[in-house]
Amino acid sequence: MTSPVKAYRAAILHSIDDPAVVGVEQSYEYFEDGLLVINNGLVAKVGHAADLLPTLKGVEITEYRDALITPGFIDTHIHYPQTGMIASYGEQLLDWLNTYTFPTEQQFADKAHAAEVAGIFLKELLRNGTTTALVFGSVHKQSVDAFFEAAEALNLRMIAGKVLMDRNAPDYLTDTPESGYADSKELIERWHGKGRLHYAVTPRFAPTSTPEQLTLAGKLLGEYPHLYMHTHLSENRKEIEWVKALFPERKSYLDVYDHYKLIGARSVFAHGVHLCDGECKRLAETGSAVAFCPTSNLFLGSGLFDLNKLEEHGVRVGLGTDVGAGTSFSQLQSLNEAYKVMQLQGKKLDPFKSLYLATLGGANALYLDDKLGNFLPGKDADFVVLDYNATPLISYRMQQAKTLEERLFALTMLGDDRAIKQTFAAGQSVHCRD
């Protein structure tokens, strides 16, 4: 009989806390010659190979040379129906939605089309080392069924939901408060908590839902424990003005969601580029999270995300690609852009903070840090093998690097899907580059 225990040997790095809280030196563990021991899809041990090898009699050991093992990346905001429209030229948010997004999402009324795109989308995530994501479907419930079916087949930990949108969108993409509620309820009953899958109640953003629909979305969150809520917030200044016009009785964009009971633990708001101090304080006190989507915010000209401001208020922050407004499925490329966003504000993004955002920080934002984000024993064995020789330039740069910090930073500046040698979910290989 094959042993359920397997081990993987390479340099190993994982976050154990937020550098902003404990300081950089106390925020990570690193093993230059490390061993990650997996038992039945869970982390059993991690440590120095010299210490652990004598305890592993008869265990299969896979060794990677010139490689770094980290936890799998976590994407806290992405749209799978927009896979086919990534890199669509021009426009800012509201025009971009009407020109590209809505016509593309119309195709997801066809379950076969949704299934095809779901397969492509998940393959791209895994090629880029992302093992968990918080995902928008389309307004069609079959799009969510197709996504969950594909994710279940790979035993991935994924969160997704059907878009709720009953106004200010083409007729071919709108539901009603009642149908949106009923369809969501059906999907929750079928998928939430099944295997490693979770459901997110998903109003697209405040302008595309009536008060009646937002009320029923809040009702769903009250009816089922541990659901997620996933939407957009304060991405674009024109969008914010539109929200003010549609909800003049509310004091802020965030207050719209608060009023309809859509804010709290497991509520994730994408973007949050233009938040005031009061909104940051409210997000923190309710345990809500914000997804930092640097490639999208730069691509659509939305503005510069103030990570330090949110951290000072104690807001949970994860990292999102926001495909298709984002320009890459790669969290390495997202961190590349995040560094530049901070530089443009006269601030810094340390390489170990970048690691935290892409792994344990994302898990914390999603309240999954008891299951994901690092290699503490008992957590899901979702991990990625990064190749120090992925490209000739990366290989040459690594020869010049004198510290772990230099190597990690170079990977985030130069790395993309080519740097991902292998991706594992629940201890099983789900992508192998070579």
C-alpha positions in Angstrom: 0.0 0.0 0.0 1.3 3.5 -0.9 2.1 5.6 2.2 0.0 8.7 2.6 3.1 10.5 3.8 5.3 12.4 1.3 8.0 14.9 1.7 9.4 17.7 -0.5 12.9 19.1 -0.1 14.1 22.6 -1.2 14.5 26.0 0.3 11.3 26.7 2.1 9.8 30.1 3.1 6.5 30.9 4.8 4.9 33.8 6.7 4.0 33.3 10.3 2.7 36.8 11.0 2.2 40.3 9.5 5.4 42.3 9.2 3.4 45.4 10.0 2.5 44.0 13.4 5.6 42.0 14.5 8.4 43.4 12.3 10.0 41.9 9.3 12.4 39.6 11.1 9.7 38.0 13.2 7.3 37.6 10.3 8.7 34.6 8.5 10.4 31.2 8.8 13.1 30.2 6.3 14.9 26.9 5.8 17.7 27.0 3.4 17.7 23.2 3.1 14.1 22.5 4.2 11.7 19.6 4.2 7.9 19.9 4.0 6.2 16.7 5.1 2.6 16.1 3.9 0.2 13.5 5.3 -3.2 12.9 3.7 -3.3 16.3 2.1 -2.3 18.2 5.2 0.9 19.7 6.5 2.5 17.3 9.0 5.9 19.0 9.6 8.2 21.6 8.2 11.7 22.3 9.2 15.4 21.8 8.4 16.0 18.7 6.3 18.9 17.6 8.6 16.4 17.5 11.6 13.5 15.8 9.8 15.2 13.3 7.5 16.1 10.8 10.3 12.4 10.6 11.2 11.2 9.7 7.7 12.0 6.0 7.2 10.6 4.8 3.9 8.9 8.1 3.0 9.1 9.2 -0.6 11.1 12.4 -0.9 10.9 14.7 -3.9 13.9 17.1 -4.1 14.0 20.4 -6.0 17.3 22.1 -6.7 17.6 25.8 -7.1 14.0 26.2 -6.0 11.9 27.8 -3.3 8.7 26.3 -1.8 6.1 28.7 -0.5 2.4 28.4 0.4 0.1 28.6 -2.5 -1.0 32.1 -3.5 -4.4 33.5 -2.6 -6.3 35.8 -4.9 -9.0 37.8 -3.0 -10.7 39.3 -6.0 -11.1 37.9 -9.6 -13.8 37.5 -12.3 -13.7 34.2 -14.1 -16.2 35.2 -16.9 -13.8 38.0 -17.9 -11.0 35.6 -18.8 -11.6 36.0 -22.5 -11.5 39.8 -22.4 -8.3 40.3 -20.4 -6.2 43.1 -22.0 -9.1 44.9 -23.7 -7.9 48.3 -24.8 -8.8 51.6 -23.3 -11.6 53.0 -21.2 -12.1 53.7 -17.5 -14.3 51.6 -15.2 -17.9 52.5 -16.2 -17.3 52.7 -20.0 -15.1 49.5 -19.8 -18.0 47.6 -18.2 -20.4 48.6 -20.9 -18.0 48.2 -23.8 -16.4 44.9 -22.9 -17.6 43.2 -19.7 -21.3 43.0 -20.2 -21.2 41.6 -23.7 -18.6 39.0 -22.7 -20.7 37.9 -19.7 -23.8 37.4 -21.8 -22.2 34.2 -23.2 -22.4 32.5 -19.8 -26.0 31.8 -20.2 -24.7 28.8 -22.0 -23.5 26.2 -19.5 -21.1 24.6 -22.0 -19.4 27.9 -22.6 -19.2 28.5 -18.8 -17.6 25.1 -18.3 -15.0 25.6 -21.0 -14.0 29.0 -19.5 -14.0 27.7 -16.0 -11.5 25.0 -17.1 -9.2 27.6 -18.8 -9.5 30.0 -15.8 -8.5 27.4 -13.2 -5.7 26.1 -15.4 -4.4 29.7 -15.5 -4.6 30.2 -11.8 -2.7 27.0 -11.1 -0.1 27.8 -13.8 0.5 31.0 -11.8 0.7 29.3 -8.4 -2.7 30.5 -7.1 -4.5 27.7 -5.2 -7.4 29.7 -3.6 -9.4 32.5 -5.0 -12.5 34.6 -4.3 -14.3 34.5 -7.6 -17.1 36.4 -9.4 -19.3 34.3 -11.6 -21.8 35.9 -14.0 -25.5 36.7 -13.3 -26.3 33.2 -14.6 -26.5 30.5 -11.9 -25.2 27.9 -14.4 -21.9 29.9 -14.5 -21.4 29.2 -10.8 -22.4 25.5 -11.2 -19.8 25.2 -13.9 -17.1 26.8 -11.9 -17.7 24.8 -8.7 -17.9 21.5 -10.7 -14.5 22.3 -12.2 -13.0 23.3 -8.8 -14.4 20.3 -7.1 -12.8 17.9 -9.7 -9.4 19.4 -8.7 -10.2 19.4 -5.0 -9.4 23.1 -4.8 -10.4 25.5 -2.0 -12.4 28.1 -3.9 -15.0 30.7 -3.0 -17.5 31.9 -5.7 -21.0 33.4 -6.2 -23.6 34.3 -8.7 -23.7 38.0 -9.5 -26.8 39.9 -8.3 -27.7 42.7 -10.7 -31.2 43.9 -11.2 -30.7 47.4 -12.7 -28.3 49.7 -14.6 -27.2 46.9 -16.9 -28.4 45.4 -20.2 -31.7 43.5 -19.9 -29.9 40.3 -21.0 -27.8 40.4 -17.8 -30.3 41.4 -15.2 -32.1 39.3 -12.7 -34.8 40.4 -10.2 -34.6 40.6 -6.4 -36.7 37.5 -6.1 -34.9 35.4 -8.8 -31.5 36.5 -7.6 -32.4 35.4 -4.0 -33.9 32.1 -5.2 -31.0 31.2 -7.5 -28.4 32.1 -4.8 -30.2 30.1 -2.2 -30.2 27.1 -4.6 -26.5 27.4 -5.2 -25.7 27.8 -1.5 -27.6 24.6 -0.7 -25.8 22.8 -3.4 -22.2 24.0 -3.0 -21.5 25.9 0.3 -19.3 23.7 2.5 -19.1 20.9 0.0 -15.5 19.6 0.1 -13.3 22.7 0.0 -15.8 25.0 -1.6 -17.5 28.1 -0.1 -20.2 30.4 -1.4 -20.1 34.2 -1.6 -23.2 36.4 -1.9 -22.2 38.6 -4.8 -23.9 41.9 -5.6 -21.8 43.3 -8.4 -21.7 46.8 -6.9 -24.2 49.1 -5.3 -25.3 50.9 -8.6 -26.5 47.7 -10.2 -28.7 46.5 -7.4 -31.9 48.0 -6.2 -32.6 48.5 -2.4 -34.9 45.5 -2.7 -32.1 43.3 -4.0 -29.6 44.5 -1.5 -32.1 43.8 1.3 -32.5 40.2 0.1 -28.7 39.8 -0.2 -28.5 40.8 3.4 -31.2 38.3 4.3 -29.2 35.5 2.7 -26.2 36.3 4.8 -28.4 36.1 7.9 -29.8 32.7 6.9 -26.6 30.8 6.4 -23.6 30.7 8.7 -20.1 31.5 7.4 -21.2 32.8 3.9 -18.9 35.3 2.2 -20.1 38.6 0.8 -18.1 39.8 -2.3 -18.6 43.1 -4.0 -16.8 46.3 -5.2 -16.2 49.5 -3.3 -14.8 53.0 -4.1 -12.8 51.9 -7.1 -13.4 55.0 -9.3 -14.4 58.6 -8.6 -17.2 58.6 -11.1 -18.6 55.4 -9.6 -18.6 57.0 -6.2 -20.5 60.1 -7.5 -23.0 57.7 -9.1 -23.6 55.9 -5.8 -24.2 59.2 -4.1 -26.9 60.1 -6.7 -28.5 56.7 -6.4 -28.5 56.5 -2.6 -28.7 60.2 -1.5 -29.9 59.2 2.0 -26.7 57.3 2.8 -23.7 59.2 4.1 -21.0 57.2 2.2 -20.6 54.4 -0.4 -19.7 51.9 2.4 -22.8 53.1 4.4 -25.0 51.7 1.6 -23.6 48.2 2.2 -23.8 48.7 6.0 -27.4 49.8 5.8 -28.4 46.6 4.0 -26.4 44.3 6.4 -23.7 43.4 3.9 -20.7 44.4 6.0 -19.0 42.2 8.5 -16.7 39.2 8.9 -16.2 37.5 5.6 -17.3 40.6 3.6 -14.6 41.4 1.0 -14.7 44.7 -0.8 -12.6 44.9 -4.0 -10.4 48.0 -4.6 -11.2 50.5 -1.9 -9.0 53.1 -3.6 -10.8 56.2 -2.4 -11.8 55.4 1.2 -12.1 58.1 3.9 -10.9 57.5 7.5 -14.4 56.8 8.7 -14.9 54.1 6.2 -11.6 52.5 7.1 -12.5 52.6 10.8 -15.9 50.9 10.0 -14.3 48.2 7.9 -11.9 47.4 10.7 -14.4 47.3 13.5 -16.7 44.9 11.5 -13.8 42.6 10.5 -14.4 43.2 6.8 -11.6 43.0 4.3 -10.4 44.9 1.2 -8.8 43.4 -1.9 -5.8 45.4 -3.1 -5.8 45.0 -6.9 -2.8 47.0 -8.2 -2.7 45.9 -11.9 -6.4 46.7 -12.3 -6.3 50.1 -10.5 -3.4 51.1 -12.7 -4.8 49.7 -16.0 -8.2 51.4 -15.5 -6.7 54.6 -14.1 -8.6 54.3 -10.9 -6.0 55.6 -8.5 -3.4 54.5 -6.0 -4.3 52.2 -3.1 -3.2 53.4 0.3 -2.1 50.2 2.0 -0.5 52.0 4.9 -3.7 53.9 5.7 -5.8 50.8 5.8 -3.1 49.0 7.9 -3.1 51.9 10.4 -6.8 51.5 10.9 -6.4 47.7 11.3 -8.3 46.7 8.1 -7.7 43.2 6.8 -6.1 43.4 3.3 -5.6 40.7 0.7 -4.2 40.8 -2.8 -6.3 40.5 -6.0 -5.6 40.3 -9.7 -9.1 41.4 -10.7 -8.8 39.6 -14.1 -10.1 40.8 -16.6 -9.5 44.4 -15.5 -6.2 43.2 -14.2 -3.5 42.4 -16.7 -2.2 39.1 -15.4 -3.2 36.0 -13.4 0.2 36.1 -11.7 0.3 37.2 -8.1 4.0 37.8 -8.7 3.1 40.4 -11.3 0.5 41.8 -8.9 3.2 42.3 -6.3 5.4 43.9 -9.0 2.7 46.5 -9.6 1.9 46.8 -5.9 5.5 47.8 -5.2 5.3 50.6 -7.9 1.9 51.8 -6.5 3.6 52.2 -3.1 6.7 53.9 -4.6 4.4 56.5 -6.4 3.1 57.4 -2.9 6.6 57.7 -1.4 6.1 54.5 0.5 7.8 51.1 0.6 6.6 47.5 0.1 9.0 45.1 1.7 9.5 41.7 0.0 8.4 39.8 3.1 5.3 42.0 3.3 4.6 41.0 -0.3 4.9 37.3 0.6 2.5 37.9 3.5 -0.1 39.7 1.2 0.0 36.8 -1.3 -0.3 34.0 1.2 -1.1 34.4 5.0 -2.5 37.9 4.5 -5.0 36.7 1.9 -5.9 33.8 4.2 -6.5 36.2 7.1 -8.7 38.4 4.9 -10.8 35.4 4.0 -10.9 34.0 7.6 -9.1 30.9 6.3 -5.9 31.4 8.2 -6.7 28.3 10.3 -6.6 26.3 7.0 -4.3 28.2 4.6 -1.5 30.7 4.3 1.5 29.0 5.8 3.0 25.6 6.8 1.8 25.2 10.3 0.9 21.5 11.0 -2.7 20.6 10.2 -3.2 23.2 7.5 -4.1 22.3 3.9 -1.0 21.3 1.9 -1.5 23.9 -0.8 2.0 25.0 -2.0 4.0 26.2 -4.9 7.5 25.4 -6.1 9.3 28.5 -7.5 12.2 28.0 -9.9 15.3 30.1 -9.4 16.3 29.3 -13.0 12.9 30.0 -14.6 14.4 32.3 -17.2 18.0 33.1 -18.2 17.6 36.6 -16.6 16.1 35.3 -13.4 18.9 32.7 -13.2 21.6 35.4 -13.8 20.0 37.7 -11.2 19.9 35.0 -8.6 23.6 34.4 -9.0 24.2 38.0 -8.0 21.8 38.0 -5.1 23.5 37.8 -1.7 20.5 37.6 0.6 17.1 35.9 0.8 15.5 39.3 0.7 17.2 40.0 -2.7 16.1 36.7 -4.1 12.5 37.2 -3.0 12.3 40.7 -4.3 13.8 39.7 -7.7 11.2 36.9 -8.0 8.4 39.5 -7.5 9.9 41.9 -10.0 10.9 39.4 -12.7 8.6 36.4 -12.1 5.4 35.3 -13.8 3.9 31.9 -14.7 7.3 30.7 -16.0 8.6 30.9 -12.4 6.0 28.3 -11.2 7.6 24.9 -11.5 4.9 23.0 -9.8 1.6 23.7 -7.9 0.0 21.4 -5.3 -3.5 21.5 -3.8 -4.3 19.3 -0.8 -1.0 17.5 -1.3 -1.7 16.6 -5.0 0.1 18.0 -8.0 -2.4 20.1 -10.0 0.2 21.8 -12.3 3.6 20.8 -13.5 5.4 23.2 -15.9 7.9 20.7 -17.3 
